[in-house]
Amino acid sequence: GFSELVLTMDIDDAVRSHVEDIKWSSHNLLAIINDILDFSKIESGKMDIIEDEYQPLQLISDIENIITTRLEGKPVEFLVDLAPNLPCVLYGDSIRLKQVIINIANNAVKFTKRGAVILHMDYQYMAEGQIMLNISVEDTGIGIKREDLGKLFQSFQQVDSRRNRNIEGTGLGLAISKQLLTLMHGDILVESEYGKGSTFHIKL
């Protein structure tokens, strides 16, 4: 908060650059703390899934705004591919679903140097009043080695750490996403080709 106040003042460029570093470091630290808090809530069985009506188009719009901001300055496009007949209103925990998709899309952005990150969303009719949401996040990033795929959803795991040591993170994002989806009776799978990209598939 104080760094944002300082940024509104008349300061020289060198000071502004340092204060912006403080601001973004604070955001990164806050994200790490939030991950650890969420993880401890899930581990202790105190994570509540709160279901309500939500609009999937609004959800996607919010995600698009956040991910587009993360992409500033990178030669990477964020594309959205939605089923044209997606229901206008769904019932579920939209806040936790948004958290899961942003976690996965953020990872895609971090590990993609050029090309695209694509969010797909469609559905299958299951029964009266019930659908299966099929969501995937596809990227043209660095990919994951076959032997590392099994480690992806483990806590505090960052695969290929020698190559990725300059990329920040706790190694909790995917573990939290997997556990949140389990709480919501969903699942997540990944396909990847090392050096070419990855696709994360969510069913909910």
N, C-alpha and C positions, 0 to 999 in steps of 0.2 A: 504493500500500500504506500509506504513512504517513497519507494523508488518511483512509483507512478506519479506521486506528487512532485518529486524533483524533476521528472521529465516534462512537466507543464511549465517549469520555470525557464528563465532566460539563462541558459548555460552554454558553455562552448562545446564544440564537437567532440573533443577528447573526453570531457566529463560525461557527455551524453552517451557516448559509446560504452564507457565503464558502467554507467547506471543501467543501461539496457542489458548488459551482461548480468548484473545483479538481479534484474527483474526476471530474466529467462532462467537463470540458475534457481531462483526462488520457485518459479513455476515447476521446474523439473523436480526439485526437492519435494514440493507439495504433492506432485503426482506419485512419487515414490512412497511418501507417507500414506497417501490414500490407498495405494495398492496393498501396503502392509496391513492397514486397518481392515480393508475388505477381506484380505486373506485370513486374518485372525477371527473375524466375524464368521466366515464360512467354516473354519476349522472348529469353532466352538458351538456351531449350530445356531448362531444368533442372526444369520442373514435372513431377512424377511423378503419374500417375494410378494409384492403388492400389485394385484391385477386390477385393471380398469380399462375402460374404452379408450382407444387412441387412434389417431389417423396416421396410417403408414406413410403417406406422402409428406406429412409434416416431419415425421421421424427422419425420413431420407433427406429432406431439405436441411434439417439441423446438422446431420452428419456431413452432408456436402459442404456446408459452410465451414465446419471445423477442419475437414481434411484439405480443402482448397487453401486455407490459410497456412497449413503445414507445408504445402507444396511451393510456396512463393520462392522464386529464384531457381527452382529445379526444372530441368527439361522433362517433366513428367506430367501427363494429363490425368485428371480424375474423371472417369466416365461412369454414368449410371444407366443401367439397362433394367427397366421395370416391365413386368407383365402388364399389358394395356388394360386388362379387366381385373386388376388387383382390387379387392374390396376397399371401400372408402373408410370403413371403420373396423378395427379388430379389437379383441379383448386379450389383455395380457399385461406384463410388466414392461412397459415401453422404456422406462429409465434403465433397467438392467439390460434390455435388448440393445439399446443404444450404446451402453457401455461396452458390451461384447463386440459390436460391429466396429466401434471406434478403436478399440484395442487392436483388432485384427487389421483394420485399414491403416492405423498408425504404424504398425509393424511393416506393412507392405510399403508404405512411404519411406520408412527408415532404410529398408534394404533394396530400394529401387533407385538406381542412379539416372536412368533414362527410360522413356517408353510410356507405360500407362499403368494405372491401378483402376480396375473395373469392378464396380459393385453391381451384382445381378440379384434381382428378387422376383421370384414367381411363386406359384403355389399349386397344390393338388387338392381337389375336393375329397374329403374323408367321409363325412357323415353330415347329417342335418346340423347346421350351425358350427361345423368344425372343418378347418382346413390344415394342411401341412404347409408351413412356410418353408420355401427353399431359398436360402440366401447364400451367395458365394462372393468372396473377394479374391480377385485374380490379379496377379502382378507380373511384370517383366523384369523382376529383380534378380538377385544373385542365386536364388534357389537354396535348397537344403539337401545335404547328402543323405542317401538312403539309410545309412546306419544311424543318422541323427534324428530321423523322423519319430522314433519311439520316445525320445527325450523331450519333445516339444512341449508337452502339457504337464511336465513335472515342475514342481516348485523350485524357484531360484536357479533354473537351468537356462543357460545361454549357449546355444550350439555354435560350433565353429568359432570358439572364442578367440583364437589366434588371429583369424581374419577380421573379426567383428569387434575387436577390443576398443575401438574408438566410438562405438555406437552405444549411447547411454541406455540404461534400463535395469530393472531389478531381476528380470527373468520370471516375473510373477504374472504378467499380463495374460498369457495364454492359459496358465494354470487356473487363474481366476475365471477367465471366460469359459473354460471347460466346466468348472464346478457350478457357475451360474446357470449354464445351459442345462446341466443335470438337475438342478433345483427346479427349473422350468419345464422339465420332462423333454428336453431337447438333446441334441448331440452335435459334435463337430468332428470333421475329418479333414485330412490334408493330402493333397497330391503335389509333388514337386519334382522338377528336373534341375539338377545342380547346374548353375551357370545360366539358366534360362528363365526361371520363374516358379511361382507357387500359386496354388489355388486352395483356399480354405472354404469348406462346404459346411453350412449350418442347416440343420433340420430342426424345426420347432413347431 
